[in-house]
Amino acid sequence: MPIPAEVFIPMSMHIGAPAKPIVEAGSEVKVGQIIGEPVGFVSSPVHASVSGKVKRLEERVNSAGKLITTVVITSDGKQALYEGIKPPEVHDRVSFLAAVRDSGIVGLGGAGFPTAVKLSLKEPAKLETLIINGAECEPFITSDTRVMLDDTSSVWEGLLLLQKYLAPPKIIFAIEKNKPLCIAAFKSLANKHEGVEVMALPSVYPQGGEKVLIYNTTRRIVPEGGLPIDVGAVVINSTTLASIARFIKTGMPLVEKCVTVDGSAVRIPQNVIAPIGTPLQELFDFCGGFVSSPHKILYGGPMMGISVPDLAEPVLKITNAALAFDEKDAVQKLESPCIRCGRCIENCPLGLMPAEIETAFKKGSGEDLELLKVNLCMECGCCSYVCPARRHLVQMHKLAKVMLKNHLEGKSL
């Protein structure tokens, strides 16, 4: 899409400590120039997505309700590249991980965990299986699919880089069966390369959930409170791979995203490549605007997406979709009493008991929540979706996790 007149770039678009701004009002910046330095190990640098002048630094409330320092840049329309852009020197695992950190790449499937941190394994020998997540299972979202089809070479080059510098004995490229062109493209490459398997998985939500994907590809279960590496696995998103390959080849950090723009209120649904920091209003305008007044806007998909309070909110590093729904599709249905049908239990991918968790939360029982393993909940929304009584189970689980946290902290005192 055309370069927006202004971009709004938050210093926190990742899990961990926000970046520290290193520019001020009046600073001239160019595309790819670092404007926010990482603070601490679990953090990520932030780069200018347009060339122009810093208009101001402001505190903005993000969709999670937190105040985040945001750099506002007025574009000059030139998209001049920063002079320091050059391919990094990579010759071993250490220099590779340093390059990934400098790229500003975070988990682009939506989680936002700094990729360099994920790949910095304390015990590299524990890694048995590297799993490439090409499932993209949530409704509406097709941005990863477009990257896999339109930039197959970068995805594959990223895979080879991880094979070279992480040395996993096995790589599984997991793709849902509803993406036959992606499966065919990567099978043709994998057939000529040892140690890589393309696995076609059933198109069942939430196939792309990290723990679900690990189980369905390796039959291993990540323990409660554990990490994938505890079962010898690392999972990385396919678009993240492509971004790593582009940075290693060109030195251009993460400054733009492929975003699915869709939903019943959108006039021309499509995938759009937009600079990070582009206001959502401009994203929707580029797609023909709205056919009806949007009742709800989401970052992400309809199952796990985050409601957006304002169309001035920007495209983030982790924005894989921006969805707009009309009133008919967006109105929350009224709850009615639980009828004990058990559908929530049958459909929970982790085998939890959502109705019992809701009861324990309403009782205020931290002990019961601990026994019911509420912290295992991935908040996928399956329980709420299948519930005939329209119980707000996911919301309850979010609150129950806070209650359990307070309970456990009280126990430890």
QUICORSUL-V977096 format. One record per pair of residues at least 6 apart in sequence whose ideal C-beta (glycine too) atoms are under 7 Angstrom apart, sorted by the first residue. I is the first residue (numbers start at 1). J is the second residue. D is the distance in Angstrom with one decimal. If there is no record, write none. Layout:
I;J;D + I;J;D
This chain:
1;272;5.3 + 1;274;5.4 + 1;286;4.4 + 3;50;5.7 + 3;75;5.3 + 3;77;6.0 + 3;79;6.2 + 3;275;6.4 + 4;75;6.5 + 4;275;6.8 + 4;278;4.9 + 4;279;6.6 + 4;282;5.0 + 5;74;6.9 + 5;75;5.9 + 6;55;6.9 + 6;72;6.2 + 6;73;6.7 + 6;74;5.5 + 6;75;6.7 + 7;49;5.6 + 7;50;5.4 + 7;73;5.2 + 7;75;6.8 + 7;275;5.8 + 7;277;3.0 + 7;278;6.1 + 7;314;6.8 + 8;70;5.3 + 8;72;5.6 + 8;277;5.1 + 8;279;6.6 + 8;314;4.3 + 9;35;6.8 + 9;46;6.2 + 9;49;6.6 + 9;70;6.5 + 9;71;4.8 + 9;73;6.8 + 9;276;6.3 + 9;277;4.1 + 10;60;7.0 + 10;62;6.4 + 10;68;4.6 + 10;70;4.8 + 10;316;6.9 + 11;18;4.5 + 11;19;4.4 + 11;21;5.9 + 11;36;4.7 + 11;46;5.8 + 11;68;6.3 + 11;69;4.7 + 11;70;7.0 + 12;18;3.8 + 12;68;4.9 + 13;106;6.9 + 13;112;6.5 + 13;316;4.5 + 13;317;4.2 + 13;318;6.1 + 14;44;4.6 + 14;106;4.2 + 14;112;4.5 + 14;114;5.5 + 14;317;6.7 + 15;42;6.9 + 15;112;5.2 + 15;113;4.9 + 16;42;3.4 + 16;43;4.9 + 16;114;6.1 + 17;39;4.5 + 17;40;4.6 + 17;42;6.4 + 17;43;4.3 + 18;39;6.9 + 18;68;6.6 + 18;69;6.7 + 19;36;3.2 + 19;37;5.9 + 19;38;5.7 + 19;39;6.5 + 19;43;6.2 + 19;44;6.6 + 19;45;6.0 + 19;46;4.6 + 20;36;6.2 + 20;37;5.0 + 20;39;5.2 + 21;35;6.5 + 21;36;5.3 + 21;57;5.8 + 21;69;5.9 + 21;71;5.9 + 22;34;6.8 + 22;35;6.4 + 22;36;6.6 + 22;37;5.5 + 23;29;6.3 + 23;35;4.8 + 23;54;5.1 + 23;71;6.3 + 24;54;6.6 + 24;57;6.8 + 25;54;5.6 + 25;55;6.7 + 25;56;5.1 + 25;57;6.6 + 26;53;6.6 + 26;54;6.4 + 27;54;4.3 + 28;53;5.7 + 29;35;6.2 + 29;48;4.2 + 29;51;6.5 + 29;52;6.6 + 29;54;6.2 + 29;73;6.2 + 30;48;6.5 + 30;51;4.5 + 30;80;4.8 + 30;81;6.0 + 30;82;4.1 + 31;48;6.1 + 31;49;6.7 + 31;50;6.3 + 31;51;5.3 + 31;79;5.5 + 31;80;6.6 + 31;81;5.2 + 31;82;6.2 + 31;255;6.1 + 32;47;5.6 + 32;48;6.9 + 32;81;6.0 + 32;82;4.3 + 32;85;4.8 + 32;252;5.4 + 32;253;5.6 + 32;255;6.1 + 33;47;6.3 + 33;48;4.8 + 33;82;4.0 + 34;45;5.4 + 34;47;5.5 + 35;46;5.8 + 35;47;6.4 + 35;48;5.2 + 35;71;5.4 + 36;45;6.2 + 36;46;3.5 + 37;45;6.1 + 38;44;5.6 + 38;45;5.2 + 41;117;6.6 + 42;114;6.2 + 42;117;5.5 + 43;114;6.6 + 44;104;5.5 + 44;106;5.4 + 44;114;4.5 + 45;102;6.6 + 45;104;4.7 + 46;104;6.2 + 47;104;5.5 + 47;253;4.5 + 47;255;5.5 + 48;73;6.2 + 49;255;4.1 + 49;256;6.3 + 49;275;3.8 + 49;276;4.5 + 49;277;5.3 + 50;73;5.8 + 50;75;4.2 + 50;79;6.6 + 50;275;5.6 + 51;75;6.9 + 51;76;5.6 + 51;78;5.3 + 51;79;5.6 + 51;80;4.2 + 52;73;5.3 + 52;74;5.0 + 52;75;4.4 + 52;76;4.3 + 53;74;5.4 + 54;71;6.1 + 54;73;5.6 + 55;72;4.5 + 55;73;6.6 + 55;74;4.8 + 56;72;5.1 + 57;69;6.1 + 57;71;5.8 + 58;70;5.5 + 58;72;6.3 + 59;67;4.8 + 59;69;6.1 + 60;68;5.9 + 60;70;4.6 + 61;67;5.9 + 62;68;5.0 + 63;299;6.1 + 63;306;4.9 + 63;308;5.5 + 63;309;6.5 + 63;313;6.2 + 85;251;4.8 + 85;252;5.9 + 86;251;4.5 + 87;248;6.6 + 87;249;6.2 + 87;250;6.2 + 87;251;4.7 + 88;99;4.0 + 88;102;6.6 + 88;248;6.6 + 88;251;6.2 + 89;95;6.3 + 90;96;5.0 + 90;99;5.3 + 90;248;6.0 + 93;165;4.8 + 96;161;7.0 + 96;165;4.2 + 97;116;5.4 + 97;119;6.0 + 97;120;5.6 + 99;247;6.7 + 99;248;6.2 + 100;115;5.5 + 100;116;4.3 + 100;119;6.4 + 100;244;6.0 + 101;116;3.7 + 103;244;6.8 + 103;247;4.0 + 103;253;4.9 + 103;254;6.0 + 104;253;4.6 + 104;254;4.7 + 105;115;4.7 + 105;240;6.2 + 105;243;5.0 + 105;244;6.1 + 105;247;6.9 + 105;254;5.1 + 106;112;4.8 + 106;113;6.3 + 106;114;5.2 + 106;115;5.9 + 106;317;5.4 + 106;318;6.5 + 107;113;4.6 + 107;115;6.3 + 107;237;6.0 + 107;240;6.2 + 108;237;5.2 + 108;239;4.5 + 108;240;4.6 + 108;243;6.5 + 108;318;6.6 + 108;320;6.9 + 109;133;6.1 + 109;208;7.0 + 109;237;3.8 + 109;320;7.0 + 110;300;5.7 + 110;318;5.5 + 110;320;5.8 + 112;317;6.8 + 112;318;4.2 + 115;240;5.9 + 118;234;6.8 + 119;166;6.6 + 121;127;6.1 + 121;229;6.1 + 124;166;6.9 + 126;229;5.6 + 126;232;5.9 + 127;166;6.2 + 127;168;5.0 + 127;229;6.7 + 127;232;6.4 + 127;234;6.0 + 128;168;6.9 + 128;169;5.7 + 128;170;6.6 + 128;232;3.4 + 128;233;7.0 + 129;168;6.4 + 129;170;4.9 + 129;172;6.1 + 129;218;5.7 + 129;232;6.0 + 129;233;5.0 + 130;162;6.0 + 130;166;6.5 + 130;168;4.0 + 130;171;4.7 + 130;234;5.4 + 131;172;5.1 + 131;174;5.9 + 131;213;6.1 + 131;214;6.6 + 131;217;5.6 + 131;233;5.9 + 131;235;4.6 + 132;159;6.2 + 132;171;6.8 + 132;172;7.0 + 132;173;4.3 + 132;174;6.5 + 132;236;6.2 + 132;238;5.7 + 132;241;6.5 + 133;174;6.3 + 133;208;5.7 + 133;213;6.0 + 133;235;5.5 + 133;236;6.6 + 133;237;5.0 + 133;238;6.4 + 134;144;6.6 + 134;148;5.9 + 134;173;6.1 + 134;174;6.1 + 134;175;4.1 + 134;182;6.2 + 134;238;4.4 + 135;174;5.8 + 135;175;6.7 + 135;176;5.0 + 135;201;6.4 + 135;207;4.5 + 135;208;3.5 + 135;213;6.4 + 136;142;7.0 + 136;144;4.2 + 136;145;5.7 + 136;208;6.0 + 137;176;6.0 + 137;205;4.8 + 137;206;5.7 + 137;207;4.2 + 137;208;4.3 + 138;205;6.5 + 138;301;3.4 + 138;303;5.4 + 138;304;6.5 + 139;301;5.9 + 139;302;5.7 + 139;303;6.9 + 140;260;6.3 + 140;262;4.7 + 140;263;6.9 + 140;301;5.8 + 140;302;6.5 + 140;321;6.3 + 140;323;5.8 + 141;260;5.0 + 141;301;5.1 + 141;320;5.7 + 141;321;4.5 + 142;260;5.3 + 142;271;6.2 + 143;258;4.5 + 143;259;6.0 + 143;260;4.6 + 143;271;5.6 + 143;320;4.8 + 143;321;6.4 + 144;237;6.9 + 144;238;5.4 + 144;239;5.1 + 144;320;6.9 + 145;179;5.6 + 145;182;6.3 + 146;258;5.8 + 146;271;4.7 + 147;155;6.7 + 147;238;6.6 + 147;239;4.7 + 147;242;5.4 + 147;258;5.7 + 148;155;5.7 + 148;182;4.5 + 148;238;5.5 + 149;181;5.9 + 149;182;6.2 + 151;242;5.3 + 152;185;5.1 + 154;242;3.9 + 154;245;4.4 + 154;246;5.6 + 155;238;5.4 + 155;241;5.1 + 155;242;4.7 + 156;189;5.4 + 157;245;3.9 + 158;241;3.1 + 158;242;5.6 + 158;244;4.6 + 158;245;3.9 + 159;171;6.5 + 159;241;5.7 + 161;244;6.3 + 161;245;6.3 + 161;248;6.2 + 163;171;6.1 + 163;195;6.7 + 170;195;6.2 + 171;195;5.9 + 171;196;4.6 + 172;197;5.2 + 172;199;5.3 + 172;217;5.0 + 173;186;5.3 + 173;190;6.7 + 173;196;6.6 + 173;198;4.7 + 173;199;6.9 + 174;199;5.1 + 174;201;5.6 + 174;213;5.8 + 174;217;5.4 + 175;182;5.2 + 175;183;5.1 + 175;198;6.7 + 175;200;6.2 + 175;201;6.9 + 176;201;5.4 + 176;203;4.6 + 176;207;5.7 + 177;200;5.0 + 177;201;6.7 + 177;202;6.2 + 177;203;5.4 + 178;203;4.2 + 183;198;6.2 + 183;200;5.3 + 186;198;4.9 + 187;198;4.6 + 190;196;4.3 + 190;197;6.5 + 190;198;4.9 + 199;217;5.9 + 201;207;5.6 + 201;216;6.0 + 205;303;6.7 + 206;212;5.7 + 206;349;5.8 + 206;380;4.3 + 206;382;7.0 + 207;213;6.7 + 207;216;6.9 + 209;349;6.6 + 209;378;5.3 + 209;380;6.1 + 210;228;6.5 + 210;235;5.1 + 211;222;4.9 + 211;350;7.0 + 211;378;6.8 + 212;349;5.1 + 213;235;6.1 + 214;220;6.0 + 214;222;6.0 + 214;228;5.9 + 214;231;6.5 + 214;233;5.1 + 214;235;6.6 + 215;221;6.0 + 218;233;6.2 + 220;231;4.0 + 220;233;6.8 + 222;228;5.8 + 222;230;6.4 + 222;231;5.7 + 223;230;6.1 + 224;373;6.3 + 224;375;6.8 + 224;376;5.8 + 228;234;5.9 + 228;235;5.8 + 243;254;5.6 + 246;252;6.3 + 247;253;6.2 + 254;317;6.0 + 255;275;6.4 + 255;276;5.8 + 256;273;5.8 + 256;274;6.4 + 256;275;5.2 + 256;276;6.2 + 257;274;6.2 + 257;276;6.1 + 257;315;5.8 + 257;317;6.9 + 257;319;5.8 + 258;271;5.7 + 258;273;5.3 + 259;271;6.9 + 259;272;5.4 + 259;274;5.7 + 259;283;6.6 + 259;315;6.0 + 259;319;5.6 + 259;320;6.7 + 259;321;6.3 + 259;322;5.8 + 260;271;5.4 + 260;320;6.6 + 260;321;4.0 + 261;269;6.3 + 261;270;6.1 + 261;272;5.5 + 261;283;5.8 + 261;284;6.6 + 261;287;4.7 + 261;322;5.4 + 262;269;4.1 + 262;321;6.8 + 262;323;5.6 + 263;323;4.0 + 263;324;4.3 + 263;325;4.8 + 264;325;5.3 + 264;326;4.7 + 264;329;4.9 + 265;290;4.8 + 265;291;6.2 + 265;292;5.3 + 265;294;4.2 + 265;324;4.1 + 265;325;5.8 + 265;326;4.6 + 266;284;6.6 + 266;287;5.7 + 266;290;6.6 + 266;324;5.3 + 267;287;6.4 + 267;288;3.3 + 267;289;5.6 + 267;290;6.4 + 267;291;5.0 + 268;287;4.8 + 268;288;4.0 + 269;287;6.9 + 270;287;5.9 + 272;283;6.3 + 272;286;6.2 + 272;287;6.8 + 274;283;5.9 + 274;315;5.1 + 276;315;5.7 + 276;316;6.7 + 276;317;6.0 + 277;314;4.7 + 277;315;6.5 + 278;314;6.1 + 278;315;4.6 + 279;311;6.8 + 279;312;5.3 + 279;314;5.8 + 280;297;6.7 + 280;308;6.6 + 280;311;5.0 + 280;313;5.4 + 280;322;5.5 + 281;311;4.1 + 281;312;6.6 + 283;315;6.5 + 283;322;5.6 + 284;290;6.6 + 284;324;6.3 + 290;324;6.4 + 292;326;4.5 + 294;324;4.1 + 294;325;6.6 + 294;326;6.8 + 295;325;6.0 + 295;326;5.8 + 295;327;4.1 + 295;330;3.9 + 295;331;6.8 + 296;307;6.1 + 296;325;5.0 + 296;330;3.8 + 297;308;4.2 + 297;311;6.7 + 297;324;5.2 + 298;305;3.6 + 298;306;6.6 + 298;307;6.1 + 298;308;6.4 + 298;323;4.5 + 299;305;5.7 + 299;306;4.7 + 299;308;5.8 + 299;319;5.8 + 299;322;6.6 + 300;306;6.2 + 300;320;6.5 + 300;321;5.6 + 301;321;6.0 + 302;323;6.6 + 303;380;6.2 + 303;381;4.2 + 303;385;7.0 + 304;379;6.4 + 304;380;6.3 + 304;381;6.1 + 305;323;6.6 + 333;390;4.4 + 334;390;6.7 + 335;389;6.5 + 335;390;5.3 + 335;391;5.7 + 335;392;6.3 + 336;389;4.6 + 336;390;6.6 + 337;389;6.3 + 338;355;5.6 + 338;389;5.5 + 338;391;5.9 + 339;388;6.7 + 339;389;5.8 + 341;388;6.4 + 343;386;4.6 + 343;387;6.5 + 344;354;4.0 + 344;355;5.7 + 344;383;3.8 + 344;386;6.5 + 344;387;5.9 + 344;393;6.2 + 345;353;5.4 + 345;354;7.0 + 347;382;4.6 + 347;383;6.6 + 347;386;4.8 + 348;354;6.3 + 348;382;6.2 + 348;383;5.9 + 349;380;6.4 + 349;382;6.5 + 350;376;5.2 + 350;378;6.6 + 352;372;6.9 + 352;373;6.3 + 352;376;6.2 + 352;377;6.0 + 353;372;6.0 + 354;383;4.0 + 354;393;4.5 + 356;372;5.7 + 357;369;6.7 + 357;372;5.1 + 357;374;5.2 + 357;396;6.8 + 357;397;6.1 + 357;400;5.7 + 358;391;6.6 + 358;393;6.0 + 358;396;4.6 + 360;368;3.6 + 360;369;5.0 + 360;372;6.0 + 361;369;6.7 + 361;396;5.4 + 361;399;6.2 + 361;400;4.2 + 361;403;6.2 + 366;403;6.0 + 366;404;5.6 + 366;407;2.6 + 369;400;5.3 + 369;403;6.2 + 369;404;4.4 + 370;404;6.1 + 370;407;6.9 + 374;397;6.1 + 374;400;4.8 + 374;401;5.8 + 374;404;5.7 + 375;401;6.1 + 375;404;6.4 + 377;397;4.7 + 379;394;5.5 + 379;397;6.3 + 379;398;6.6 + 381;394;5.2 + 383;393;4.4 + 383;394;6.9 + 384;391;6.8 + 384;392;6.6 + 384;393;4.8 + 384;394;4.9 + 387;393;6.4
